[in-house]
Amino acid sequence: MFPWISDLLSPTIGVFRLLRSDLLLIALGSCAAFLITVLGIPRIARYLPRDRGRAFAVDADKSVGKPMGAGLFFVAVFALAVVLFLPWRLDVLLFVGVMLLASGIGLVDDATGGLSEYQLALFDFLVAGLSAWLLVSGEGTLALWLPLISGSFELPTFAVFLIFTAVIWISINATNCSDGVDGLSGSLSVVSLVFLAFLLYGVVGDKATAGYLLIPFDPRTGLWASLAIIMVGAVAGYLWHNAPPSTVLMGDAGSRPLGLLIGVLVCASHNVLLIVVVGFVILANGATGIAKLALKRFFNVLVLGRVRFPLHDHFRKEVGWTGSQVLVRFVIAHLIVSALLYALLLKVR
């Protein structure tokens, strides 16, 4: 990262060699992101826009007046930790810039509420397309793999670009729709990021393991996994203040870049269906509502008419769960389902 520092300290005792360990640097980056976010959010909260409530959302009045848009702060902390603790690689640094762009767009919507859903959808396609381009740039064809099927298959770059863009866009919007209960979107995202980090670092990024499981090996995925772990630290620092009852909200400035990161990490694994494995509850909670709305608006087809979306609103309004019950039970379901699908993904091939 800073070669002159390495040259300066290389004659010293083995402490610096230990600190140069990749895993330790990742852990230090995650811990630093956690501490800076925990300590920084109370200091910047006064400058954030205030929540004005959301139409038709259950218990939306309980969040009115709370600082929102804290996502921009923890995304900025994440970006700083990536620059300081990880080796620099152009595609990763550019992607971090795209995440900051997505967070900035989200903050504009948090502050003004003036962006229409169509404008936001267009911006989401923009950042999804930029991110997909960073993943496929310079490749003639890309090898993809699927669950339950051994081996891989090659697709031309343009086709992969379109698939990646769609998957990332879905991830952005599903994660955004899950942000409506204190701690929910952040907690579900942390679970997804941990599963993704293990897969990218220990499976796709490990030549022996990838070969044994008949998965395309990609040495670049280790760095993508590092992004996941550092973001876990940043989001954990935010959740320190967002645990029920929350004192601050991430807003679109946090949920959109989180969904963007999850989608990009899924695509970096070369298996787009991994989004179902690591994001099953996120998709069930948020993406199903998007699908229901699209079918009704564009095709006048109503499905699941008795079910309120996002699903967390259905369980609070129709079933009577409290916000804390929704949080804990959704996270438990996310852990169990993801673990089962994860095992099937790797062993049944």
Helices and strands as residue ranges (DSSP letters): H 3-9, H 15-19, H 22-44, G 45-47, G 60-63, H 71-85, H 90-112, H 117-136, E 141-144, E 153-156, H 157-177, H 184-199, I 200-204, H 207-212, H 221-242, H 252-268, H 274-278, H 280-282, I 283-287, H 288-299, H 311-314, I 315-319, H 323-347
